[in-house]
Amino acid sequence: MLSRNSRIVVLATILSLGVMNTSISPQATAKSSPPSFNRYLTHHLFKGKPAKLTTNSRDARDYQVQLQAAVKKGINFAGHYVIANNLDRAMGGRDTAAIIDVKTGKVYFPKELRGYHDQRGAGYTPPRPDGGLQYHKNSKLLIIVGLPANNNGKRGAGFYYYKWENNQLKLITFVSSPYPNN
């Protein structure tokens, strides 16, 4: 049997280990938590007049009216870009979006946004309100809730976190869908 003093030492040791673990825990949690918009902030929001759209691709010409309408609504992504969503809405939740640089007028059609599947409809009762694209005007983070077009079913539906960098989307991480019927 342990003496009273020995029990106090053992208890103090166990408690100190617990305190050490809780001080490490927030760092581990921060690394495993999904990216936030605040982590990818832009330094400047463009306030000038939007440049004329560059319609030198077939896609840009096909969607010119929708792209111009999106630009008129104002910047909504990464400081000087506009995401033009719902360009090619189809049955089954497939959609296409473009990213427009309002400083230069250049239109980008990232492969991830050419026919991505959002998680709002297509078998969900009721439809999920958080599906589709999520983005902020002052952040370079773009989230596809569903399935990017280039995924080909490799990971399945979920949350795809991308950073807009050098005029392309770069995958940061993927989190599986929380919904059972994806």
N, C-alpha and C positions, 0 to 999 in steps of 0.2 A: 504494500500500500504506500502511496506517495504521501510525504509529509505535506502539511498545509503550505509551507513555503515552496515546495517543489510544484504543487498544483498551481500556485500563483504564477510561477515562472513559466510553466507550460501554457497556461491560459494567456499570459501576456505575449508569449511567442506566437501563439495561434492568432491572437487579435492583431498583432503587428503585421503578420503575414497577410491577413485580410485587408488591412489598411493599405499595404503596399499594392495588393492586387487591384483595389479600387482606384488607386491613383494611376495605374497603368491602363485600366479598362477604358476610360474615355478615348485614349489615343487609338487603341485597337478598334473601338467602335467607329471613330472618325474615318479610319482607313477602309472599313467595310461598309460604311453608309454610302448611299448613292450620291453622285455629284449634285451640287446645288447651283442654281443660277448665280448666286452671289460669288461663287468661286471662279466664275468665268466672265467677270464684268469687263465691259469695254471702257476705255478712258475718255471717249468723246462721243457725243450724239450730234450727228450731222443736222444742221439747221438751214442749209442752203436750198437753192432751187434744184429739184431733181433733173439729172441729165436726160437727154432724149434716149429712149430705148434703142439698144442695138439689136436689130432684128435680122441678123445675118445667118440665123439657123432656121431650119424648117419649123422646129418646135416654137421658137420665138414668134415667127410669123403666124403660125396656126393659133396661138394663144394671145396674140397682140392686144386685143380688146380687153381680155381678162387681166393681163399683166398691167396695162395702163390703169385700169380701174383699181387694182391693188396698190399701185404707186400713189394714186390720188388720196388714198386713205392714210398714207404716211408711214414713216419708218416703224417697223415692228420687230426688228431683229438685229442684233450685233452692232448697234450704233449707226450704221448707214446702209442697212439692207431692208428689203421688204420680202417677206415670204408670201407668195401668191399661192394659196391653197385651193383645193377643189377644182383644179383645172380640167380634170378628166374623170369626174365622178362616175363610177360604174357600180353595177349591182354586186353584192357580195363584199362591200366595204373597201374595194380597191380605189385608190385615188392617186393623183399626180400633183406635185407641187414644184414651184420654181423659186429660186432665190435671186433677187434683183439688187444689184449694187446701184443705189440712187446717185452716187457720185459720178459714176462712169456710164451708167445706162446698160451695162453688161448684164445679161441674163444667164443664169446657171441652172442646169437641170441635173442635179446630182443623181447618180444611179440609185441611191437609197430611196429617193423620192419619186421615182418613175414607176408608179403602180404599187405603192406601199399599201399594206392592209391595216386599216385602223381597227381598234378593238371596241368601237362603239356599237356596232350592230352585228350582223352576220351570226345569228345563233344565240345572241345574248338577250334574255328576257328579264328585266327591261334592258334596253341598250345602256352600255356603260358611258357615263358622262365624261370620263377622263381619257377617252381614246383619241387617236389621231396625233396631231403634232402639238407639242408644248414648247413655247419659246417666249423670250422677253426682249424688248427693244434695247435694253442695255446689257445684254449678256450674249456670249458666243455659244452658249449651250443650247442644243436642240434635242428634244426627246421625242422619239417615235414610240407611241404606246400602241403596240400591235406587232407588225412584221414588216421590216424594210423590204423593198422590192428585190434587192440582191441577195437576200438571205437564203432563198431556195429551201426553206424548212430545216436548215441546219440546227438552229437553236430553238425555233418555235416562237410563239407569241410571247411578248413581254415588254419590258421597258429598255429601249436602246438609247443610250446616252452618247451624243456626238458633240464634238467641238468643231466649230467652223473655223478653219485655219487654212491659209493660202488658197482660198476660194474652193475648198472642198470639205466634205464632212469626214472627220476622223473619229472612229469608234473609240470611246473611252471605256465603257463597260456595258454589260448586259445584266438585267435582273429578270428572272423568270416571271411569268404572269401569275398574279395572285388569284386569278379566276379559274375555277375548275373546268369550265367548258370553253377552252380557247381553241 
